[in-house]
Amino acid sequence: MVGRRNLAEALGGWSVRHRKSAVLGWLLLVVTAAALGGVAGQRTLTTAETETGDTGRAARILVDAGVEHPAGEMVLMHSER
C-alpha cells in the first residue's frame, strides 16, 4: 500500500509540478462560474415566499385570494349608542 496514492495526493502533486496551469485553471473556473451565475439572472422572492409562521401563512392566503394591496392596519370602533 506504500506505492498507492489517493486522488487528493495525486492532484496536489500535479498542482505543485504545474503551478501555472493549476492557477490558470482555478481562475478560469471562477470566471466561468461567475459568468454563468450572471447569465442565469436573479429571481426576487415575494413576501409570501420569505415570511415564516403565521405571517407567512397570512401572506400566502392573501396572494392566493388575489389581494394585491392589503390594508396596512385596521381600526375597530364600537359605541354603546
DRENTORKOL-3810 file (N, C-alpha, C; in nm, 4 decimals):
REM DRENTORKOL-3810
@n.u->0.0811; n.v->-0.1195; n.w->0.0000; ca.u->0.0000; ca.v->0.0000; ca.w->0.0000; c.u->0.0856; c.v->0.1262; c.w->0.0000
@n.u->0.2178; n.v->0.1116; n.w->0.0074; ca.u->0.3051; ca.v->0.2278; ca.w->0.0123; c.u->0.3032; c.v->0.3022; c.w->-0.1209
@n.u->0.2959; n.v->0.2318; n.w->-0.2326; ca.u->0.3028; ca.v->0.2944; ca.w->-0.3640; c.u->0.1714; c.v->0.3527; c.w->-0.4131
@n.u->0.0626; n.v->0.3267; n.w->-0.3454; ca.u->-0.0689; ca.v->0.3718; ca.w->-0.3915; c.u->-0.1006; c.v->0.5105; c.w->-0.3340
@n.u->-0.1429; n.v->0.6056; n.w->-0.4231; ca.u->-0.1765; ca.v->0.7399; ca.w->-0.3789; c.u->-0.3255; c.v->0.7642; c.w->-0.3990
@n.u->-0.3822; n.v->0.8481; n.w->-0.3129; ca.u->-0.5231; ca.v->0.8808; ca.w->-0.3305; c.u->-0.5374; c.v->0.9977; c.w->-0.4266
@n.u->-0.6591; n.v->1.0333; n.w->-0.4595; ca.u->-0.6864; ca.v->1.1376; ca.w->-0.5590; c.u->-0.6335; c.v->1.2733; c.w->-0.5135
@n.u->-0.6550; n.v->1.3084; n.w->-0.3876; ca.u->-0.6095; ca.v->1.4385; ca.w->-0.3374; c.u->-0.4573; c.v->1.4501; c.w->-0.3463
@n.u->-0.3884; n.v->1.3441; n.w->-0.3132; ca.u->-0.2422; ca.v->1.3460; ca.w->-0.3193; c.u->-0.1950; c.v->1.3584; c.w->-0.4639
@n.u->-0.2598; n.v->1.2870; n.w->-0.5534; ca.u->-0.2225; ca.v->1.2932; ca.w->-0.6949; c.u->-0.2475; c.v->1.4329; c.w->-0.7515
@n.u->-0.3622; n.v->1.4923; n.w->-0.7197; ca.u->-0.3929; ca.v->1.6274; ca.w->-0.7686; c.u->-0.2992; c.v->1.7307; c.w->-0.7067
@n.u->-0.2669; n.v->1.7140; n.w->-0.5791; ca.u->-0.1725; ca.v->1.8041; ca.w->-0.5140; c.u->-0.0358; c.v->1.7973; c.w->-0.5783
@n.u->0.0103; n.v->1.6776; n.w->-0.6064; ca.u->0.1402; ca.v->1.6615; ca.w->-0.6727; c.u->0.1405; c.v->1.7234; c.w->-0.8115
@n.u->0.0324; n.v->1.7021; n.w->-0.8858; ca.u->0.0225; ca.v->1.7616; ca.w->-1.0192; c.u->0.0221; c.v->1.9140; c.w->-1.0100
@n.u->-0.0499; n.v->1.9679; n.w->-0.9113; ca.u->-0.0576; ca.v->2.1131; ca.w->-0.8943; c.u->0.0786; c.v->2.1735; c.w->-0.8613
@n.u->0.1572; n.v->2.1024; n.w->-0.7817; ca.u->0.2907; ca.v->2.1509; ca.w->-0.7473; c.u->0.3803; c.v->2.1504; c.w->-0.8707
@n.u->0.3704; n.v->2.0467; n.w->-0.9518; ca.u->0.4545; ca.v->2.0359; ca.w->-1.0710; c.u->0.4110; c.v->2.1302; c.w->-1.1827
@n.u->0.2827; n.v->2.1657; n.w->-1.1870; ca.u->0.2278; ca.v->2.2514; ca.w->-1.2932; c.u->0.1583; c.v->2.3721; c.w->-1.2311
@n.u->0.2341; n.v->2.4566; n.w->-1.1642; ca.u->0.1761; ca.v->2.5689; ca.w->-1.0888; c.u->0.0961; c.v->2.6630; c.w->-1.1773
@n.u->0.1537; n.v->2.7030; n.w->-1.2891; ca.u->0.0848; ca.v->2.7992; ca.w->-1.3764; c.u->-0.0461; c.v->2.7419; c.w->-1.4293
@n.u->-0.0436; n.v->2.6198; n.w->-1.4721; ca.u->-0.1660; ca.v->2.5563; ca.w->-1.5242; c.u->-0.2716; c.v->2.5443; c.w->-1.4152
@n.u->-0.2311; n.v->2.5115; n.w->-1.2944; ca.u->-0.3258; ca.v->2.4972; ca.w->-1.1841; c.u->-0.3893; c.v->2.6304; c.w->-1.1489
@n.u->-0.3076; n.v->2.7364; n.w->-1.1391; ca.u->-0.3618; ca.v->2.8689; ca.w->-1.1053; c.u->-0.4535; c.v->2.9193; c.w->-1.2163
@n.u->-0.4103; n.v->2.9059; n.w->-1.3405; ca.u->-0.4939; ca.v->2.9494; ca.w->-1.4524; c.u->-0.6232; c.v->2.8680; c.w->-1.4604
@n.u->-0.6150; n.v->2.7400; n.w->-1.4306; ca.u->-0.7349; ca.v->2.6555; ca.w->-1.4299; c.u->-0.8355; c.v->2.7023; c.w->-1.3251
@n.u->-0.7865; n.v->2.7323; n.w->-1.2033; ca.u->-0.8760; ca.v->2.7815; ca.w->-1.0980; c.u->-0.9357; c.v->2.9166; c.w->-1.1351
@n.u->-0.8545; n.v->3.0060; n.w->-1.1901; ca.u->-0.9063; ca.v->3.1367; ca.w->-1.2329; c.u->-1.0126; c.v->3.1204; c.w->-1.3413
@n.u->-0.9875; n.v->3.0314; n.w->-1.4359; ca.u->-1.0853; ca.v->3.0054; ca.w->-1.5414; c.u->-1.2147; c.v->2.9492; c.w->-1.4828
@n.u->-1.2025; n.v->2.8610; n.w->-1.3849; ca.u->-1.3209; ca.v->2.8046; ca.w->-1.3200; c.u->-1.4023; c.v->2.9134; c.w->-1.2490
@n.u->-1.3337; n.v->3.0032; n.w->-1.1778; ca.u->-1.4032; ca.v->3.1100; ca.w->-1.1050; c.u->-1.4714; c.v->3.2062; c.w->-1.2012
@n.u->-1.4016; n.v->3.2452; n.w->-1.3073; ca.u->-1.4599; ca.v->3.3373; ca.w->-1.4053; c.u->-1.5790; c.v->3.2728; c.w->-1.4755
@n.u->-1.5675; n.v->3.1465; n.w->-1.5105; ca.u->-1.6779; ca.v->3.0752; ca.w->-1.5753; c.u->-1.7986; c.v->3.0644; c.w->-1.4827
@n.u->-1.7747; n.v->3.0323; n.w->-1.3565; ca.u->-1.8861; ca.v->3.0224; ca.w->-1.2603; c.u->-1.9538; c.v->3.1575; c.w->-1.2424
@n.u->-1.8751; n.v->3.2651; n.w->-1.2349; ca.u->-1.9329; ca.v->3.3988; ca.w->-1.2201; c.u->-2.0137; c.v->3.4377; c.w->-1.3441
@n.u->-1.9626; n.v->3.4054; n.w->-1.4614; ca.u->-2.0339; ca.v->3.4373; ca.w->-1.5856; c.u->-2.1646; c.v->3.3589; c.w->-1.5950
@n.u->-2.1602; n.v->3.2307; n.w->-1.5614; ca.u->-2.2832; ca.v->3.1502; ca.w->-1.5662; c.u->-2.3850; c.v->3.1993; c.w->-1.4643
@n.u->-2.3379; n.v->3.2407; n.w->-1.3471; ca.u->-2.4285; ca.v->3.2956; ca.w->-1.2468; c.u->-2.4930; c.v->3.4247; c.w->-1.2938
@n.u->-2.4167; n.v->3.5085; n.w->-1.3636; ca.u->-2.4721; ca.v->3.6326; ca.w->-1.4169; c.u->-2.5729; c.v->3.6087; c.w->-1.5277
@n.u->-2.5465; n.v->3.5089; n.w->-1.6110; ca.u->-2.6383; ca.v->3.4768; ca.w->-1.7202; c.u->-2.7690; c.v->3.4174; c.w->-1.6658
@n.u->-2.7578; n.v->3.3409; n.w->-1.5591; ca.u->-2.8768; ca.v->3.2773; ca.w->-1.5021; c.u->-2.9741; c.v->3.3808; c.w->-1.4472
@n.u->-2.9235; n.v->3.4948; n.w->-1.4023; ca.u->-3.0099; ca.v->3.6010; ca.w->-1.3535; c.u->-3.0524; c.v->3.5795; c.w->-1.2097
@n.u->-3.1428; n.v->3.6667; n.w->-1.1665; ca.u->-3.1905; ca.v->3.6626; ca.w->-1.0299; c.u->-3.3423; c.v->3.6525; c.w->-1.0287
@n.u->-3.3928; n.v->3.6008; n.w->-0.9213; ca.u->-3.5370; ca.v->3.5934; ca.w->-0.9010; c.u->-3.5651; c.v->3.6517; c.w->-0.7640
@n.u->-3.6485; n.v->3.7541; n.w->-0.7593; ca.u->-3.6817; ca.v->3.8174; ca.w->-0.6330; c.u->-3.7980; c.v->3.7429; c.w->-0.5687
@n.u->-3.7816; n.v->3.7062; n.w->-0.4434; ca.u->-3.8863; ca.v->3.6351; ca.w->-0.3717; c.u->-3.9937; c.v->3.7327; c.w->-0.3246
@n.u->-4.1159; n.v->3.6865; n.w->-0.3225; ca.u->-4.2251; ca.v->3.7684; ca.w->-0.2712; c.u->-4.2288; c.v->3.7573; c.w->-0.1190
@n.u->-4.3074; n.v->3.8446; n.w->-0.0575; ca.u->-4.3221; ca.v->3.8412; ca.w->0.0880; c.u->-4.3781; c.v->3.7069; c.w->0.1331
@n.u->-4.4713; n.v->3.6528; n.w->0.0564; ca.u->-4.5319; ca.v->3.5247; ca.w->0.0926; c.u->-4.4300; c.v->3.4113; c.w->0.0907
@n.u->-4.3262; n.v->3.4236; n.w->0.0092; ca.u->-4.2248; ca.v->3.3189; ca.w->-0.0002; c.u->-4.1157; c.v->3.3320; c.w->0.1064
@n.u->-4.0978; n.v->3.4510; n.w->0.1611; ca.u->-3.9893; ca.v->3.4713; ca.w->0.2571; c.u->-4.0350; c.v->3.4692; c.w->0.4021
@n.u->-4.1607; n.v->3.4982; n.w->0.4279; ca.u->-4.2100; ca.v->3.5029; ca.w->0.5655; c.u->-4.2309; c.v->3.3618; c.w->0.6201
@n.u->-4.2245; n.v->3.3492; n.w->0.7524; ca.u->-4.2464; ca.v->3.2205; ca.w->0.8165; c.u->-4.3599; c.v->3.2319; c.w->0.9169
@n.u->-4.4077; n.v->3.1202; n.w->0.9630; ca.u->-4.5104; ca.v->3.1172; ca.w->1.0678; c.u->-4.6434; c.v->3.1733; c.w->1.0215
@n.u->-4.7146; n.v->3.2348; n.w->1.1169; ca.u->-4.8476; ca.v->3.2885; ca.w->1.0874; c.u->-4.8427; c.v->3.4015; c.w->0.9856
@n.u->-4.7379; n.v->3.4825; n.w->0.9910; ca.u->-4.7252; ca.v->3.5923; ca.w->0.8958; c.u->-4.7129; c.v->3.5390; c.w->0.7536
@n.u->-4.6316; n.v->3.4379; n.w->0.7338; ca.u->-4.6155; ca.v->3.3775; ca.w->0.6021; c.u->-4.7425; c.v->3.3108; c.w->0.5540
@n.u->-4.8112; n.v->3.2437; n.w->0.6457; ca.u->-4.9372; ca.v->3.1790; ca.w->0.6080; c.u->-5.0400; c.v->3.2833; c.w->0.5660
@n.u->-5.0473; n.v->3.3939; n.w->0.6403; ca.u->-5.1408; ca.v->3.5010; ca.w->0.6052; c.u->-5.1044; c.v->3.5631; c.w->0.4705
@n.u->-4.9770; n.v->3.5823; n.w->0.4459; ca.u->-4.9332; ca.v->3.6390; ca.w->0.3179; c.u->-4.9684; c.v->3.5464; c.w->0.2025
@n.u->-4.9502; n.v->3.4154; n.w->0.2207; ca.u->-4.9864; ca.v->3.3202; ca.w->0.1153; c.u->-5.1362; c.v->3.3180; c.w->0.0906
@n.u->-5.2163; n.v->3.3322; n.w->0.1961; ca.u->-5.3627; ca.v->3.3368; ca.w->0.1800; c.u->-5.4024; c.v->3.4589; c.w->0.0982
@n.u->-5.3407; n.v->3.5735; n.w->0.1277; ca.u->-5.3708; ca.v->3.6953; ca.w->0.0521; c.u->-5.3314; c.v->3.6813; c.w->-0.0948
@n.u->-5.2151; n.v->3.6214; n.w->-0.1208; ca.u->-5.1714; ca.v->3.6015; ca.w->-0.2590; c.u->-5.2667; c.v->3.5075; c.w->-0.3309
@n.u->-5.3068; n.v->3.3985; n.w->-0.2659; ca.u->-5.3992; ca.v->3.3022; ca.w->-0.3280; c.u->-5.5355; c.v->3.3643; c.w->-0.3546
@n.u->-5.5754; n.v->3.4617; n.w->-0.2704; ca.u->-5.7050; ca.v->3.5275; ca.w->-0.2887; c.u->-5.6982; c.v->3.6384; c.w->-0.3936
@n.u->-5.5784; n.v->3.6728; n.w->-0.4383; ca.u->-5.5642; ca.v->3.7754; ca.w->-0.5404; c.u->-5.5600; c.v->3.9169; c.w->-0.4849
@n.u->-5.5390; n.v->3.9317; n.w->-0.3552; ca.u->-5.5314; ca.v->4.0644; ca.w->-0.2944; c.u->-5.3906; c.v->4.1184; c.w->-0.3184
@n.u->-5.3809; n.v->4.2273; n.w->-0.3967; ca.u->-5.2502; ca.v->4.2823; ca.w->-0.4304; c.u->-5.2012; c.v->4.3832; c.w->-0.3272
@n.u->-5.2909; n.v->4.4673; n.w->-0.2767; ca.u->-5.2530; ca.v->4.5711; ca.w->-0.1815; c.u->-5.3417; c.v->4.5608; c.w->-0.0578
@n.u->-5.3061; n.v->4.4758; n.w->0.0381; ca.u->-5.3898; ca.v->4.4623; ca.w->0.1578; c.u->-5.3814; c.v->4.5879; c.w->0.2443
@n.u->-5.4829; n.v->4.6067; n.w->0.3257; ca.u->-5.4851; ca.v->4.7212; ca.w->0.4161; c.u->-5.3673; c.v->4.7130; c.w->0.5127
@n.u->-5.3098; n.v->4.8295; n.w->0.5427; ca.u->-5.1945; ca.v->4.8327; ca.w->0.6319; c.u->-5.2332; c.v->4.8125; c.w->0.7770
@n.u->-5.3473; n.v->4.8651; n.w->0.8151; ca.u->-5.3942; ca.v->4.8478; ca.w->0.9524; c.u->-5.5462; c.v->4.8513; c.w->0.9520
@n.u->-5.6042; n.v->4.8051; n.w->1.0607; ca.u->-5.7489; ca.v->4.8002; ca.w->1.0719; c.u->-5.7877; c.v->4.8588; c.w->1.2073
@n.u->-5.8897; n.v->4.9458; n.w->1.2071; ca.u->-5.9354; ca.v->5.0091; ca.w->1.3306; c.u->-6.0798; c.v->4.9670; c.w->1.3535
@n.u->-6.1099; n.v->4.9231; n.w->1.4750; ca.u->-6.2447; ca.v->4.8825; ca.w->1.5109; c.u->-6.2968; c.v->4.9822; c.w->1.6129
@n.u->-6.4099; n.v->5.0434; n.w->1.5807; ca.u->-6.4719; ca.v->5.1396; ca.w->1.6745; c.u->-6.6054; c.v->5.0828; c.w->1.7180
@n.u->-6.6356; n.v->5.0990; n.w->1.8451; ca.u->-6.7597; ca.v->5.0443; ca.w->1.8996; c.u->-6.8228; c.v->5.1492; c.w->1.9902
@n.u->-6.9546; n.v->5.1618; n.w->1.9786; ca.u->-7.0258; ca.v->5.2592; ca.w->2.0610; c.u->-7.1431; c.v->5.1903; c.w->2.1285
@n.u->-7.1751; n.v->5.2350; n.w->2.2473; ca.u->-7.2901; ca.v->5.1810; ca.w->2.3196; c.u->-7.4215; c.v->5.2334; c.w->2.2618
@n.u->-7.4183; n.v->5.3442; n.w->2.1935; ca.u->-7.5404; ca.v->5.4026; ca.w->2.1373; c.u->-7.5770; c.v->5.3421; c.w->2.0062
END
